[in-house]
């Protein structure tokens, strides 16, 4: 079974006047994790529960909404099985406050509710191909090896040979039954590549044959004069021009809306910012949930969803073209367009405090452009030009203000890696990968420097 990561985000509209009760219930689940035991769900890395408050999009009221969002490894069905088997009673207690849900529903009905209310997202993971067990065992392996090295140094030290040192470490690991798993070769499970890239492949399977047929048909017109070929080629080119014209019209519509923007969010009160910071003082890993309406306009909700779809494919990596993106401080992050694209939700599990973490995104020019593409549609965000220009490039503090103004006090958060940064998680995997197998003295030296 593959261990590709994904987000499972359930968004369900709350019944009237239930937001406060659900907030209290989420807090209770955080204080008493046995009520919704994510720790018992082997597929779960992180989990967030929050009430998204009622907000306005122009003249439209966007409803108060319950969000339960997990980051998981493996097939979605296996994760659903975990949610229902271990968290069924807790989920029923939460969803009973949502429209169209019965607390007495069967497991099959609960599964249908989850699937009906699951939202697509743009998901990023810095931990692909790792289960929660992998992360914890890799940390156990590193700790054991470093303890062995410390004790070995105390009793005479190692020889001045990287390969000899590595062989001693290998012998130590072989002699520890609880570390026997570390001797098995590590590589992504079968089916991982397809699980990660299938969406890109579906698009390629439709678009590339069409373009090849169109170009081939156009070239064939020099030799074939049949009416069917001419009509087919002409129709194909008309479709291409229609799509191109639609894209140009969308961008032009966004550009016109950019020129008309007047409102830019100001700095929230210091008391509000301090109260948010107080919730994000965990030693290593913290969590952030941000939700806000997008800027008004007919075009923006559609373009936002299109932009997030493009970013999602880029984050996964496009086979043969890109390897994806790497955000050193982020374990997982997701962007979700809800309410028909009228509201944007952002969830991140990250290393660092919130303020420097947010600034990590805009410290470099290309990073600021990507932030414009994903956050630039948010109401109050500094005015952009052609979607990716200006914005956070010209007014980075304006971007910070929008984040703070729309950031929630997350009521429920599950994190099993309280003392592990994403950098350490990646390094621990490298230690496991390089422990056994052939290597040169130079490679052995590089591997030892990981410890």
Protein Blocks (a to p, Z undefined) as FASTA:
>chain_A
ZZbdcdddddddddehklmmmmmmmmmmmmmmmlmcfklmmkbmbdcddddddddehjbc
cddddddddddedjfklmmmmmmmmmmmmmmmmmmmpghiafkbcfklmmmmmmmmpccd
ddddfkghiafklmmmmmmmmmmmmmmmmmmmmnnpaadbfklmmmmmmmmmmmmmklmm
mmpccdddehklmmmmmmmmmmmmmmmmmmmmmmmmmmmmmmpccfklmmmmmmmmmmmm
mmmmmmmmmmmmmmmmmmmpmbdcddddfklmmmmmmmmmcfkbccddddddddedjklm
mmmmmmmmmmmmmmnopghkagcjadfkbmbdcdddeehhpaccdddddeddfklmmmmm
mmpmklmmmmmmmmmmpghiacdeehlgghlmmmmmlmmmmmmmmpccdfbdcdfklmbc
fklmmmmmmmmmmmgccddfklmmmmmmmZZ
